[in-house]
């Protein structure tokens, strides 16, 4: 029995767009938020348990892997904030009419996608610069 139905298209034929990157980043940052929540729970349990567990927690957070996890957690929080604001604005229906939705060469939501990623990175860096200034004794 011959099957004449076409095969599903492979992902390789699709053009990579910013909204695809945002969707992927949203899922990855969701994983980082889970890891950060576990780290926060460990910190709260260590604070309630006494000096030795707290010292182990602070030693881990001060290590390079701990700092990377904390940076990814803070960036994930800020990415989700910026992405949520973008979705609220998209829900207003601006630039989603038939003439501008997908037929435009560069729809308006593409530029806002790059804006969301850029703003989340800038905000995360700003938070960490202020944090390091505060720890170093600077005015923050």
DOKOLTI-406508 format. One line per 2 residues: number of its first residue (from 1); for each residue x, y, z of N, C-alpha, C, O, CB. Coordinates in nm, 4 decimals. Glycine has a CB too. Layout:
NUM) X,Y,Z,X,Y,Z,X,Y,Z,X,Y,Z,X,Y,Z | ...
This chain:
1) 0.0845,-0.1171,0.0000,0.0000,0.0000,0.0000,0.0894,0.1237,0.0000,0.1683,0.1423,0.0926,-0.0963,-0.0004,0.1219 | 0.0787,0.2061,-0.0992,0.1628,0.3236,-0.1148,0.1031,0.4425,-0.0400,-0.0169,0.4688,-0.0482,0.1807,0.3572,-0.2633
3) 0.1872,0.5127,0.0318,0.1437,0.6316,0.1052,0.1771,0.7537,0.0205,0.2943,0.7821,-0.0045,0.2119,0.6402,0.2468 | 0.0740,0.8265,-0.0238,0.0964,0.9437,-0.1086,0.0943,1.0740,-0.0315,0.1101,1.1812,-0.0898,-0.0070,0.9489,-0.2170
5) 0.0754,1.0659,0.0971,0.0729,1.1887,0.1778,0.2145,1.2445,0.1910,0.3102,1.1677,0.2013,0.0117,1.1615,0.3185 | 0.2289,1.3757,0.1909,0.3625,1.4335,0.2044,0.4153,1.4172,0.3463,0.3394,1.4071,0.4427,0.3608,1.5814,0.1657
7) 0.5470,1.4150,0.3556,0.6104,1.4079,0.4867,0.6044,1.5442,0.5536,0.5949,1.6472,0.4868,0.7566,1.3594,0.4749 | 0.6100,1.5437,0.6848,0.6136,1.6705,0.7577,0.7428,1.7433,0.7238,0.8472,1.6804,0.7062,0.6018,1.6475,0.9115
9) 0.7362,1.8757,0.7147,0.8599,1.9488,0.6825,0.9603,1.9400,0.7964,0.9240,1.9370,0.9140,0.8291,2.0961,0.6517 | 1.0845,1.9360,0.7590,1.1917,1.9305,0.8574,1.2193,2.0709,0.9095,1.1960,2.1689,0.8387,1.3199,1.8682,0.7966
11) 1.2678,2.0813,1.0306,1.2954,2.2124,1.0887,1.3995,2.2915,1.0103,1.4062,2.4138,1.0224,1.3416,2.1962,1.2310 | 1.4793,2.2241,0.9312,1.5827,2.2913,0.8547,1.5310,2.3845,0.7466,1.6060,2.4688,0.6974,1.6701,2.1909,0.7932
13) 1.4043,2.3711,0.7085,1.3532,2.4582,0.6033,1.2978,2.5884,0.6583,1.2689,2.6802,0.5815,1.2465,2.3869,0.5245 | 1.2824,2.5983,0.7900,1.2290,2.7196,0.8503,1.3400,2.8218,0.8682,1.4540,2.7864,0.8985,1.1620,2.6888,0.9852
15) 1.3059,2.9495,0.8490,1.4014,3.0549,0.8789,1.4048,3.0767,1.0294,1.3007,3.0809,1.0949,1.3652,3.1861,0.8045 | 1.5250,3.0906,1.0834,1.5402,3.1142,1.2269,1.4998,3.2580,1.2555,1.5585,3.3503,1.1991,1.6869,3.0862,1.2746
17) 1.4030,3.2787,1.3401,1.3526,3.4106,1.3737,1.3718,3.4365,1.5218,1.3927,3.3449,1.6013,1.2048,3.4243,1.3351 | 1.3643,3.5614,1.5557,1.3886,3.6012,1.6944,1.2845,3.5407,1.7891,1.3169,3.5087,1.9034,1.3880,3.7540,1.7064
19) 1.1604,3.5249,1.7430,1.0599,3.4671,1.8321,1.0885,3.3195,1.8596,1.0478,3.2674,1.9634,0.9200,3.4831,1.7717 | 1.1580,3.2514,1.7680,1.1992,3.1142,1.7950,1.3091,3.1125,1.9016,1.3101,3.0267,1.9899,1.2481,3.0456,1.6652
21) 1.4020,3.2092,1.8918,1.5076,3.2205,1.9921,1.4481,3.2557,2.1284,1.4905,3.2018,2.2306,1.6114,3.3266,1.9498 | 1.3506,3.3453,2.1299,1.2866,3.3807,2.2566,1.2168,3.2605,2.3185,1.2217,3.2417,2.4401,1.1863,3.4943,2.2358
23) 1.1528,3.1803,2.2373,1.0854,3.0618,2.2898,1.1865,2.9646,2.3504,1.1632,2.9087,2.4575,1.0046,2.9923,2.1789 | 1.2983,2.9451,2.2816,1.4025,2.8564,2.3333,1.4621,2.9123,2.4618,1.4821,2.8391,2.5588,1.5127,2.8360,2.2285
25) 1.4904,3.0430,2.4621,1.5454,3.1049,2.5825,1.4464,3.1003,2.6987,1.4860,3.0851,2.8143,1.5850,3.2494,2.5539 | 1.3183,3.1134,2.6674,1.2169,3.1073,2.7731,1.2203,2.9710,2.8423,1.2090,2.9624,2.9645,1.0759,3.1347,2.7152
27) 1.2356,2.8663,2.7644,1.2413,2.7317,2.8226,1.3705,2.7103,2.9015,1.3685,2.6541,3.0110,1.2293,2.6256,2.7124 | 1.4828,2.7556,2.8450,1.6107,2.7394,2.9151,1.6146,2.8211,3.0439,1.6624,2.7735,3.1468,1.7268,2.7803,2.8241
29) 1.5645,2.9436,3.0379,1.5654,3.0247,3.1597,1.4685,2.9696,3.2628,1.4883,2.9896,3.3827,1.5306,3.1700,3.1277 | 1.3650,2.9012,3.2190,1.2772,2.8321,3.3142,1.3535,2.7262,3.3928,1.3308,2.7081,3.5124,1.1590,2.7675,3.2410
31) 1.4452,2.6557,3.3241,1.5299,2.5584,3.3943,1.6233,2.6285,3.4920,1.6424,2.5808,3.6038,1.6116,2.4752,3.2938 | 1.6823,2.7421,3.4513,1.7700,2.8171,3.5412,1.6933,2.8696,3.6619,1.7485,2.8769,3.7717,1.8361,2.9330,3.4668
33) 1.5666,2.9065,3.6428,1.4858,2.9516,3.7561,1.4634,2.8382,3.8559,1.4619,2.8615,3.9768,1.3510,3.0065,3.7073 | 1.4462,2.7168,3.8065,1.4312,2.6011,3.8960,1.5595,2.5768,3.9747,1.5544,2.5516,4.0951,1.3937,2.4748,3.8156
35) 1.6743,2.5842,3.9078,1.8026,2.5657,3.9760,1.8231,2.6757,4.0800,1.8690,2.6491,4.1911,1.9192,2.5653,3.8742 | 1.7890,2.7984,4.0435,1.8025,2.9093,4.1374,1.7114,2.8942,4.2578,1.7491,2.9314,4.3689,1.7733,3.0398,4.0680
37) 1.5935,2.8407,4.2377,1.5017,2.8177,4.3490,1.5572,2.7111,4.4429,1.5442,2.7228,4.5648,1.3631,2.7761,4.2970 | 1.6187,2.6078,4.3872,1.6845,2.5074,4.4722,1.7999,2.5694,4.5503,1.8207,2.5377,4.6674,1.7360,2.3897,4.3869
39) 1.8746,2.6579,4.4848,1.9840,2.7270,4.5524,1.9311,2.8150,4.6657,1.9896,2.8202,4.7739,2.0639,2.8118,4.4522 | 1.8204,2.8839,4.6399,1.7580,2.9669,4.7433,1.7090,2.8812,4.8599,1.7265,2.9185,4.9758,1.6410,3.0476,4.6840
41) 1.6482,2.7677,4.8301,1.6019,2.6782,4.9363,1.7190,2.6264,5.0192,1.7104,2.6173,5.1417,1.5234,2.5605,4.8767 | 1.8283,2.5926,4.9513,1.9484,2.5482,5.0229,1.9983,2.6592,5.1150,2.0369,2.6322,5.2288,2.0597,2.5066,4.9233
43) 1.9981,2.7823,5.0679,2.0424,2.8942,5.1507,1.9538,2.9163,5.2712,2.0037,2.9430,5.3806,2.0474,3.0197,5.0691 | 1.8239,2.9057,5.2534,1.7316,2.9240,5.3658,1.7467,2.8122,5.4693,1.7443,2.8375,5.5898,1.5868,2.9291,5.3151
45) 1.7623,2.6892,5.4215,1.7818,2.5766,5.5137,1.9149,2.5906,5.5860,1.9242,2.5631,5.7056,1.7760,2.4417,5.4380 | 2.0189,2.6339,5.5129,2.1507,2.6518,5.5746,2.1472,2.7632,5.6782,2.2099,2.7510,5.7834,2.2567,2.6825,5.4676
47) 2.0751,2.8716,5.6507,2.0653,2.9824,5.7463,1.9940,2.9380,5.8733,2.0278,2.9827,5.9829,1.9915,3.1018,5.6834 | 1.8960,2.8507,5.8587,1.8220,2.8032,5.9753,1.8965,2.6944,6.0515,1.8639,2.6661,6.1668,1.6868,2.7516,5.9328
49) 1.9968,2.6329,5.9876,2.0653,2.5186,6.0487,2.1871,2.5559,6.1307,2.2336,2.4758,6.2118,2.1064,2.4229,5.9430 | 2.2395,2.6754,6.1115,2.3552,2.7143,6.1923,2.4747,2.7542,6.1085,2.4666,2.7677,5.9864,2.3941,2.6020,6.2836
51) 2.5877,2.7731,6.1789,2.7073,2.8288,6.1177,2.7751,2.7408,6.0145,2.8138,2.7892,5.9082,2.8035,2.8604,6.2221 | 2.7901,2.6133,6.0437,2.8625,2.5253,5.9517,2.7902,2.5088,5.8179,2.8540,2.5240,5.7137,2.8830,2.3891,6.0159
53) 2.6602,2.4785,5.8160,2.5910,2.4701,5.6863,2.5899,2.6043,5.6125,2.6003,2.6080,5.4899,2.4471,2.4218,5.7068 | 2.5775,2.7137,5.6868,2.5768,2.8457,5.6229,2.7121,2.8759,5.5594,2.7182,2.9321,5.4500,2.5408,2.9549,5.7251
55) 2.8205,2.8390,5.6275,2.9540,2.8598,5.5719,2.9752,2.7770,5.4457,3.0398,2.8229,5.3515,3.0604,2.8253,5.6755 | 2.9217,2.6563,5.4432,2.9319,2.5731,5.3227,2.8527,2.6361,5.2081,2.8983,2.6364,5.0937,2.8808,2.4294,5.3508
57) 2.7352,2.6889,5.2385,2.6528,2.7545,5.1362,2.7221,2.8785,5.0812,2.7273,2.8975,4.9597,2.5157,2.7925,5.1937 | 2.7757,2.9634,5.1694,2.8415,3.0857,5.1225,2.9699,3.0537,5.0469,3.0060,3.1254,4.9536,2.8721,3.1785,5.2406
59) 3.0391,2.9472,5.0858,3.1591,2.9069,5.0116,3.1209,2.8632,4.8700,3.1905,2.8961,4.7740,3.2337,2.7922,5.0855 | 3.0110,2.7895,4.8570,2.9662,2.7480,4.7238,2.9237,2.8686,4.6412,2.9603,2.8795,4.5242,2.8503,2.6477,4.7344
61) 2.8475,2.9584,4.7002,2.8005,3.0766,4.6264,2.9154,3.1691,4.5883,2.9055,3.2419,4.4895,2.6982,3.1535,4.7095 | 3.0233,3.1676,4.6641,3.1393,3.2496,4.6323,3.2323,3.1865,4.5309,3.3219,3.2530,4.4789,3.2152,3.2790,4.7562
63) 3.2119,3.0581,4.5018,3.2955,2.9913,4.4015,3.2521,3.0340,4.2614,3.1478,3.0974,4.2450,3.2869,2.8367,4.4164 | 3.3310,2.9996,4.1621,3.2985,3.0426,4.0259,3.1692,2.9784,3.9774,3.0906,3.0433,3.9083,3.4132,3.0083,3.9302
65) 3.1456,2.8523,4.0122,3.0213,2.7866,3.9676,2.9006,2.8482,4.0364,2.7946,2.8634,3.9756,3.0262,2.6347,3.9958 | 2.9170,2.8838,4.1643,2.8080,2.9486,4.2364,2.7750,3.0852,4.1788,2.6580,3.1210,4.1654,2.8431,2.9619,4.3829
67) 2.8790,3.1620,4.1447,2.8567,3.2940,4.0850,2.7914,3.2834,3.9476,2.7059,3.3647,3.9124,2.9886,3.3698,4.0739 | 2.8320,3.1835,3.8704,2.7696,3.1625,3.7384,2.6219,3.1263,3.7560,2.5358,3.1789,3.6855,2.8440,3.0502,3.6587
69) 2.5936,3.0370,3.8496,2.4533,2.9988,3.8739,2.3713,3.1188,3.9225,2.2572,3.1370,3.8802,2.4458,2.8840,3.9778 | 2.4284,3.1996,4.0100,2.3562,3.3175,4.0587,2.3340,3.4192,3.9471,2.2275,3.4806,3.9398,2.4328,3.3829,4.1742
71) 2.4342,3.4377,3.8594,2.4163,3.5292,3.7470,2.3099,3.4774,3.6518,2.2247,3.5543,3.6073,2.5483,3.5493,3.6724 | 2.3131,3.3484,3.6197,2.2114,3.2916,3.5303,2.0724,3.3016,3.5918,1.9743,3.3246,3.5211,2.2440,3.1450,3.4983
73) 2.0640,3.2842,3.7237,1.9349,3.2943,3.7906,1.8825,3.4370,3.7819,1.7656,3.4588,3.7501,1.9460,3.2498,3.9374 | 1.9684,3.5337,3.8101,1.9220,3.6733,3.8036,1.8874,3.7124,3.6602,1.7887,3.7825,3.6381,2.0295,3.7688,3.8598
75) 1.9671,3.6684,3.5621,1.9343,3.6990,3.4223,1.8023,3.6324,3.3828,1.7216,3.6912,3.3108,2.0484,3.6524,3.3279 | 1.7810,3.5103,3.4300,1.6561,3.4402,3.3983,1.5353,3.5149,3.4537,1.4334,3.5285,3.3860,1.6591,3.2973,3.4540
77) 1.5475,3.5632,3.5770,1.4381,3.6412,3.6354,1.4096,3.7661,3.5528,1.2939,3.7985,3.5261,1.4714,3.6803,3.7800 | 1.5152,3.8360,3.5127,1.4971,3.9592,3.4367,1.4498,3.9321,3.2945,1.3734,4.0109,3.2389,1.6266,4.0380,3.4336
79) 1.4944,3.8209,3.2348,1.4446,3.7853,3.1014,1.2959,3.7544,3.1066,1.2200,3.7976,3.0197,1.5217,3.6647,3.0448 | 1.2540,3.6798,3.2083,1.1117,3.6486,3.2205,1.0298,3.7747,3.2462,0.9175,3.7861,3.1972,1.0888,3.5473,3.3328
81) 1.0843,3.8695,3.3223,1.0155,3.9965,3.3450,0.9990,4.0725,3.2140,0.8887,4.1154,3.1800,1.0924,4.0823,3.4469 | 1.1085,4.0891,3.1408,1.1025,4.1631,3.0133,1.0144,4.0911,2.9115,0.9382,4.1552,2.8392,1.2441,4.1822,2.9553
83) 1.0242,3.9594,2.9055,0.9425,3.8824,2.8116,0.7950,3.8910,2.8488,0.7093,3.8967,2.7607,0.9879,3.7355,2.8085 | 0.7647,3.8919,2.9784,0.6261,3.9058,3.0225,0.5686,4.0416,2.9871,0.4526,4.0516,2.9471,0.6162,3.8835,3.1716
85) 0.6497,4.1474,3.0017,0.6042,4.2809,2.9621,0.5780,4.2849,2.8119,0.4794,4.3432,2.7669,0.7083,4.3884,3.0015 | 0.6672,4.2223,2.7343,0.6459,4.2182,2.5892,0.5165,4.1446,2.5558,0.4416,4.1886,2.4685,0.7652,4.1505,2.5188
87) 0.4894,4.0353,2.6224,0.3660,3.9610,2.5950,0.2426,4.0424,2.6337,0.1402,4.0348,2.5658,0.3663,3.8272,2.6705 | 0.2510,4.1198,2.7414,0.1388,4.2067,2.7758,0.1133,4.3084,2.6652,-0.0015,4.3355,2.6298,0.1653,4.2786,2.9087
89) 0.2206,4.3643,2.6110,0.2055,4.4602,2.5021,0.1551,4.3926,2.3750,0.0749,4.4506,2.3018,0.3381,4.5303,2.4749 | 0.2013,4.2707,2.3482,0.1528,4.1970,2.2308,0.0045,4.1640,2.2434,-0.0679,4.1616,2.1439,0.2334,4.0679,2.2117
91) -0.0399,4.1389,2.3652,-0.1809,4.1044,2.3853,-0.2741,4.2204,2.3536,-0.3948,4.2006,2.3393,-0.2034,4.0591,2.5281 | -0.2193,4.3417,2.3422,-0.3007,4.4551,2.2997,-0.3342,4.4478,2.1510,-0.4226,4.5186,2.1027,-0.2288,4.5856,2.3305
93) -0.2624,4.3612,2.0789,-0.2923,4.3403,1.9382,-0.2260,4.4378,1.8431,-0.2662,4.4457,1.7270,-0.4366,4.3467,1.9187 | -0.1266,4.5119,1.8872,-0.0591,4.6081,1.7995,0.0288,4.5336,1.6994,0.1004,4.4402,1.7355,0.0260,4.7085,1.8822
95) 0.0223,4.5758,1.5740,0.1001,4.5182,1.4633,0.0705,4.3707,1.4397,0.1579,4.2962,1.3953,0.2475,4.5356,1.4899 | -0.0502,4.3287,1.4688,-0.0869,4.1906,1.4440,-0.2029,4.1770,1.3466,-0.2632,4.0701,1.3370,-0.1214,4.1237,1.5732
97) -0.2349,4.2834,1.2743,-0.3391,4.2742,1.1735,-0.2885,4.1988,1.0520,-0.1677,4.1812,1.0365,-0.3879,4.4132,1.1335 | -0.3776,4.1543,0.9660,-0.3350,4.0787,0.8474,-0.2309,4.1494,0.7615,-0.1433,4.0812,0.7082,-0.4537,4.0482,0.7630
99) -0.2344,4.2837,0.7442,-0.1327,4.3436,0.6575,0.0088,4.3415,0.7163,0.1059,4.3438,0.6407,-0.1710,4.4850,0.6272 | 0.0224,4.3374,0.8469,0.1551,4.3487,0.9077,0.2008,4.2236,0.9812,0.3157,4.2177,1.0251,0.1566,4.4634,1.0022
101) 0.1168,4.1261,0.9955,0.1494,4.0123,1.0817,0.2675,3.9319,1.0278,0.3752,3.9370,1.0873,0.0279,3.9215,1.0969 | 0.2527,3.8596,0.9200,0.3590,3.7734,0.8708,0.4031,3.8084,0.7294,0.5029,3.7551,0.6808,0.3144,3.6306,0.8755
103) 0.3313,3.8957,0.6639,0.3669,3.9292,0.5271,0.4736,4.0382,0.5201,0.5384,4.0564,0.4170,0.2439,3.9730,0.4513 | 0.4909,4.1089,0.6283,0.5909,4.2151,0.6304,0.7302,4.1534,0.6310,0.7518,4.0464,0.6879,0.5713,4.3074,0.7535
105) 0.8236,4.2218,0.5675,0.9603,4.1711,0.5646,1.0217,4.1713,0.7042,1.0971,4.0802,0.7385,1.0461,4.2546,0.4691 | 0.9909,4.2707,0.7838,1.0464,4.2833,0.9186,0.9350,4.3282,1.0130,0.9243,4.4472,1.0428,1.1666,4.3842,0.9214
107) 0.8513,4.2345,1.0609,0.7423,4.2732,1.1504,0.7935,4.3420,1.2767,0.9077,4.3217,1.3181,0.6601,4.1511,1.1881 | 0.7080,4.4230,1.3366,0.7467,4.4999,1.4543,0.7869,4.4147,1.5724,0.8688,4.4575,1.6537,0.6354,4.5888,1.4945
109) 0.7319,4.2953,1.5842,0.7656,4.2136,1.7001,0.9052,4.1536,1.6901,0.9566,4.1027,1.7897,0.6640,4.1032,1.7166 | 0.9684,4.1581,1.5727,1.1067,4.1100,1.5637,1.1999,4.2048,1.6377,1.2873,4.1610,1.7125,1.1507,4.0960,1.4161
111) 1.1814,4.3338,1.6170,1.2697,4.4295,1.6853,1.2458,4.4289,1.8354,1.3402,4.4458,1.9127,1.2490,4.5709,1.6299 | 1.1218,4.4098,1.8782,1.0975,4.4040,2.0224,1.1553,4.2758,2.0826,1.1893,4.2730,2.2008,0.9469,4.4131,2.0516
113) 1.1665,4.1716,2.0037,1.2301,4.0486,2.0535,1.3758,4.0716,2.0866,1.4243,4.0278,2.1909,1.2177,3.9362,1.9511 | 1.4467,4.1414,1.9964,1.5865,4.1745,2.0247,1.5960,4.2713,2.1420,1.6901,4.2644,2.2209,1.6542,4.2350,1.9004
115) 1.4997,4.3603,2.1533,1.4981,4.4551,2.2641,1.4829,4.3823,2.3978,1.5479,4.4188,2.4957,1.3845,4.5567,2.2456 | 1.3985,4.2809,2.4024,1.3776,4.2034,2.5252,1.5067,4.1334,2.5673,1.5448,4.1380,2.6843,1.2648,4.0996,2.5055
117) 1.5735,4.0692,2.4728,1.6976,3.9978,2.5053,1.8045,4.0969,2.5499,1.8723,4.0749,2.6503,1.7477,3.9157,2.3835 | 1.8193,4.2054,2.4755,1.9194,4.3059,2.5108,1.8913,4.3718,2.6446,1.9827,4.3911,2.7248,1.9267,4.4112,2.4036
119) 1.7654,4.4065,2.6695,1.7301,4.4714,2.7965,1.7538,4.3780,2.9145,1.7990,4.4222,3.0201,1.5836,4.5171,2.7945 | 1.7239,4.2502,2.8979,1.7449,4.1570,3.0091,1.8929,4.1400,3.0395,1.9308,4.1298,3.1562,1.6824,4.0211,2.9776
121) 1.9774,4.1369,2.9367,2.1219,4.1250,2.9590,2.1745,4.2521,3.0265,2.2517,4.2445,3.1220,2.1966,4.0996,2.8245 | 2.1325,4.3686,2.9766,2.1786,4.4961,3.0347,2.1326,4.5073,3.1805,2.2103,4.5482,3.2668,2.1251,4.6172,2.9516
123) 2.0090,4.4718,3.2080,1.9585,4.4785,3.3459,2.0335,4.3825,3.4378,2.0650,4.4176,3.5516,1.8086,4.4469,3.3493 | 2.0620,4.2628,3.3899,2.1364,4.1665,3.4724,2.2768,4.2177,3.5010,2.3247,4.2084,3.6140,2.1434,4.0290,3.4030
125) 2.3429,4.2716,3.3991,2.4759,4.3275,3.4216,2.4706,4.4455,3.5179,2.5585,4.4607,3.6028,2.5384,4.3708,3.2892 | 2.3681,4.5289,3.5049,2.3526,4.6436,3.5942,2.3328,4.5979,3.7391,2.3912,4.6555,3.8309,2.2338,4.7306,3.5492
127) 2.2517,4.4961,3.7593,2.2301,4.4424,3.8939,2.3614,4.3927,3.9533,2.3904,4.4186,4.0701,2.1265,4.3283,3.8911 | 2.4408,4.3215,3.8735,2.5660,4.2664,3.9254,2.6718,4.3737,3.9457,2.7522,4.3630,4.0384,2.6189,4.1599,3.8316
129) 2.6742,4.4766,3.8621,2.7686,4.5874,3.8849,2.7342,4.6589,4.0144,2.8230,4.6892,4.0941,2.7667,4.6876,3.7663 | 2.6053,4.6861,4.0362,2.5624,4.7509,4.1606,2.5929,4.6609,4.2805,2.6347,4.7096,4.3855,2.4111,4.7843,4.1555
131) 2.5725,4.5311,4.2654,2.6015,4.4367,4.3731,2.7497,4.4379,4.4076,2.7855,4.4444,4.5252,2.5575,4.2952,4.3339 | 2.8363,4.4316,4.3070,2.9806,4.4325,4.3334,3.0260,4.5670,4.3893,3.1166,4.5714,4.4726,3.0584,4.4004,4.2055
133) 2.9646,4.6767,4.3448,2.9984,4.8069,4.4024,2.9605,4.8119,4.5495,3.0346,4.8658,4.6317,2.9282,4.9199,4.3258 | 2.8456,4.7561,4.5822,2.7996,4.7543,4.7207,2.8895,4.6665,4.8077,2.9225,4.7036,4.9203,2.6550,4.7049,4.7279
135) 2.9287,4.5514,4.7563,3.0145,4.4604,4.8320,3.1523,4.5218,4.8510,3.2144,4.5054,4.9560,3.0260,4.3242,4.7610 | 3.2002,4.5930,4.7486,3.3339,4.6545,4.7563,3.3336,4.7814,4.8418,3.4394,4.8387,4.8676,3.3852,4.6873,4.6155
137) 3.2170,4.8251,4.8852,3.2113,4.9413,4.9707,3.1820,5.0705,4.8964,3.1931,5.1791,4.9533,3.3387,4.9545,5.0439 | 3.1450,5.0595,4.7707,3.1124,5.1789,4.6927,2.9749,5.2312,4.7276,2.9001,5.1671,4.8015,3.1202,5.1495,4.5439
139) 2.9418,5.3463,4.6750,2.8107,5.4061,4.6992,2.7082,5.3436,4.6064,2.7126,5.3628,4.4849,2.8152,5.5593,4.6798 | 2.6173,5.2696,4.6641,2.5110,5.2094,4.5829,2.3813,5.2146,4.6584,2.2786,5.1691,4.6080,2.5449,5.0643,4.5447
